[in-house]
Amino acid sequence: MQPSYDILIGKLDAFVRKYYQNQLIRGSLFSLSLIIVFFLAVNSLEYFGEFDTSTRTVLFYLFLISVSTVIIKYVIIPFAKIFRLGSRISNEHAASIIGNHFRDVEDKLINILQLKENAASQDSALLLASIDQKAVEINPVPFKTAINFWENKKYLRYAILLIFLISAIAFIFPQFIITPSERLINHQTYYKKAAPFSFNLISKELRVQQNEDFELRVNISGKELPKEVYMVIKNNRYRL
């Protein structure tokens, strides 16, 4: 028959595993939200700033470093610790977390762990029997229920809200997503800054008899308007 202390340690290990599973769920939702925020912030800066190549390069790598840091810290590390890769929280720390949920368990659990540590040096059969007896008393307590996955609902709400926001922007105003993203990805490519106005040709018929007058109608719109407008034909400029 498996000693009660071994059963207790197995339950503690299962609790620690669930603890990191919970961190992975929370970290994934948190990371997704942060990445969307970073993306919208960098895109907004580039969309309104239309920066030069050096500034876009800085923004591009700053975004990559930020995203990588978030994913490593909140996703990869908890995922690795589920499988015992790297240092994990101690049994005493786990007992403290469990004690926040089951008030009468923390002291007993820590006491058992301390007694076991002392027993390793004393090799006392009586002490080992006492430890096993104390473990029997708290083994019925469901340690894993101290972790509630549903407490991450608030992070899920933020993630859904941000996904909806970026989806709405992409649907209503796709150029806000596409144009700055393209410029940031091609951060070493020179892009000529867009003019603050645009031309809209109103005249439909663009043919006229030779040596006859021709009226060309153009509409100009934008934040700023040019004082003069020229049309270039075969390297000759004509003021409108």
Contacts in CASP RR format, 6 or more apart in sequence:
PFRMAT RR
TARGET T0000
AUTHOR 0000-0000-0000
METHOD contacts of the structure
MODEL  1
MQPSYDILIGKLDAFVRKYYQNQLIRGSLFSLSLIIVFFLAVNSLEYFGE
FDTSTRTVLFYLFLISVSTVIIKYVIIPFAKIFRLGSRISNEHAASIIGN
HFRDVEDKLINILQLKENAASQDSALLLASIDQKAVEINPVPFKTAINFW
ENKKYLRYAILLIFLISAIAFIFPQFIITPSERLINHQTYYKKAAPFSFN
LISKELRVQQNEDFELRVNISGKELPKEVYMVIKNNRYRL
3 132 0 8 1.000
3 135 0 8 1.000
4 132 0 8 1.000
4 133 0 8 1.000
4 135 0 8 1.000
4 136 0 8 1.000
4 139 0 8 1.000
5 112 0 8 1.000
5 116 0 8 1.000
5 128 0 8 1.000
5 131 0 8 1.000
5 132 0 8 1.000
5 135 0 8 1.000
7 135 0 8 1.000
7 139 0 8 1.000
8 109 0 8 1.000
8 112 0 8 1.000
8 135 0 8 1.000
8 138 0 8 1.000
8 139 0 8 1.000
9 91 0 8 1.000
11 139 0 8 1.000
11 143 0 8 1.000
11 144 0 8 1.000
12 91 0 8 1.000
12 94 0 8 1.000
12 95 0 8 1.000
12 143 0 8 1.000
14 143 0 8 1.000
14 144 0 8 1.000
15 94 0 8 1.000
15 97 0 8 1.000
15 98 0 8 1.000
15 143 0 8 1.000
15 144 0 8 1.000
15 146 0 8 1.000
15 147 0 8 1.000
16 88 0 8 1.000
16 89 0 8 1.000
16 94 0 8 1.000
17 82 0 8 1.000
18 144 0 8 1.000
18 147 0 8 1.000
19 89 0 8 1.000
19 94 0 8 1.000
19 97 0 8 1.000
19 147 0 8 1.000
20 78 0 8 1.000
20 79 0 8 1.000
20 81 0 8 1.000
20 82 0 8 1.000
20 88 0 8 1.000
21 78 0 8 1.000
21 82 0 8 1.000
21 147 0 8 1.000
21 149 0 8 1.000
22 147 0 8 1.000
22 149 0 8 1.000
22 151 0 8 1.000
22 152 0 8 1.000
23 74 0 8 1.000
23 78 0 8 1.000
23 81 0 8 1.000
24 75 0 8 1.000
24 78 0 8 1.000
24 79 0 8 1.000
24 82 0 8 1.000
25 149 0 8 1.000
25 152 0 8 1.000
26 74 0 8 1.000
26 152 0 8 1.000
26 155 0 8 1.000
27 74 0 8 1.000
27 75 0 8 1.000
27 78 0 8 1.000
27 155 0 8 1.000
28 74 0 8 1.000
28 75 0 8 1.000
29 152 0 8 1.000
29 155 0 8 1.000
29 156 0 8 1.000
29 158 0 8 1.000
29 159 0 8 1.000
30 70 0 8 1.000
30 74 0 8 1.000
30 155 0 8 1.000
31 70 0 8 1.000
31 71 0 8 1.000
31 74 0 8 1.000
31 75 0 8 1.000
32 159 0 8 1.000
32 162 0 8 1.000
32 163 0 8 1.000
33 155 0 8 1.000
33 158 0 8 1.000
33 159 0 8 1.000
33 162 0 8 1.000
34 66 0 8 1.000
34 70 0 8 1.000
35 67 0 8 1.000
35 70 0 8 1.000
36 159 0 8 1.000
36 162 0 8 1.000
36 163 0 8 1.000
36 165 0 8 1.000
36 166 0 8 1.000
37 162 0 8 1.000
38 63 0 8 1.000
38 66 0 8 1.000
38 67 0 8 1.000
39 63 0 8 1.000
39 166 0 8 1.000
40 165 0 8 1.000
40 166 0 8 1.000
40 169 0 8 1.000
42 59 0 8 1.000
42 62 0 8 1.000
42 63 0 8 1.000
42 180 0 8 1.000
42 184 0 8 1.000
43 176 0 8 1.000
43 177 0 8 1.000
43 180 0 8 1.000
43 181 0 8 1.000
43 184 0 8 1.000
44 180 0 8 1.000
45 51 0 8 1.000
45 59 0 8 1.000
46 56 0 8 1.000
46 59 0 8 1.000
46 180 0 8 1.000
46 183 0 8 1.000
46 184 0 8 1.000
47 176 0 8 1.000
47 179 0 8 1.000
47 180 0 8 1.000
50 183 0 8 1.000
50 191 0 8 1.000
50 193 0 8 1.000
50 194 0 8 1.000
51 59 0 8 1.000
52 190 0 8 1.000
53 187 0 8 1.000
53 188 0 8 1.000
53 189 0 8 1.000
53 190 0 8 1.000
56 183 0 8 1.000
56 184 0 8 1.000
56 187 0 8 1.000
57 187 0 8 1.000
57 188 0 8 1.000
59 184 0 8 1.000
59 187 0 8 1.000
60 184 0 8 1.000
60 185 0 8 1.000
60 187 0 8 1.000
63 184 0 8 1.000
80 86 0 8 1.000
81 88 0 8 1.000
89 97 0 8 1.000
91 113 0 8 1.000
92 110 0 8 1.000
92 113 0 8 1.000
95 105 0 8 1.000
95 106 0 8 1.000
95 109 0 8 1.000
95 110 0 8 1.000
95 113 0 8 1.000
96 106 0 8 1.000
96 110 0 8 1.000
97 146 0 8 1.000
98 105 0 8 1.000
98 106 0 8 1.000
98 109 0 8 1.000
98 141 0 8 1.000
98 143 0 8 1.000
98 146 0 8 1.000
99 105 0 8 1.000
99 106 0 8 1.000
99 109 0 8 1.000
99 146 0 8 1.000
100 106 0 8 1.000
100 146 0 8 1.000
101 145 0 8 1.000
101 146 0 8 1.000
102 141 0 8 1.000
102 143 0 8 1.000
102 146 0 8 1.000
105 138 0 8 1.000
105 141 0 8 1.000
108 134 0 8 1.000
108 137 0 8 1.000
108 138 0 8 1.000
109 138 0 8 1.000
111 134 0 8 1.000
112 131 0 8 1.000
112 134 0 8 1.000
112 135 0 8 1.000
112 138 0 8 1.000
115 127 0 8 1.000
115 130 0 8 1.000
115 131 0 8 1.000
115 134 0 8 1.000
116 131 0 8 1.000
118 127 0 8 1.000
119 127 0 8 1.000
119 128 0 8 1.000
119 131 0 8 1.000
166 177 0 8 1.000
169 176 0 8 1.000
169 177 0 8 1.000
170 177 0 8 1.000
183 189 0 8 1.000
183 191 0 8 1.000
196 222 0 8 1.000
196 223 0 8 1.000
196 224 0 8 1.000
197 220 0 8 1.000
197 221 0 8 1.000
197 222 0 8 1.000
197 223 0 8 1.000
197 224 0 8 1.000
197 225 0 8 1.000
197 226 0 8 1.000
198 220 0 8 1.000
198 221 0 8 1.000
198 222 0 8 1.000
199 218 0 8 1.000
199 219 0 8 1.000
199 220 0 8 1.000
199 229 0 8 1.000
200 218 0 8 1.000
200 219 0 8 1.000
200 220 0 8 1.000
200 221 0 8 1.000
201 217 0 8 1.000
201 218 0 8 1.000
201 219 0 8 1.000
202 217 0 8 1.000
202 218 0 8 1.000
202 219 0 8 1.000
203 215 0 8 1.000
203 216 0 8 1.000
203 217 0 8 1.000
203 218 0 8 1.000
208 214 0 8 1.000
216 231 0 8 1.000
216 240 0 8 1.000
218 229 0 8 1.000
218 240 0 8 1.000
220 226 0 8 1.000
220 229 0 8 1.000
228 239 0 8 1.000
228 240 0 8 1.000
229 239 0 8 1.000
229 240 0 8 1.000
230 237 0 8 1.000
230 238 0 8 1.000
230 239 0 8 1.000
230 240 0 8 1.000
231 237 0 8 1.000
231 238 0 8 1.000
231 240 0 8 1.000
232 238 0 8 1.000
END
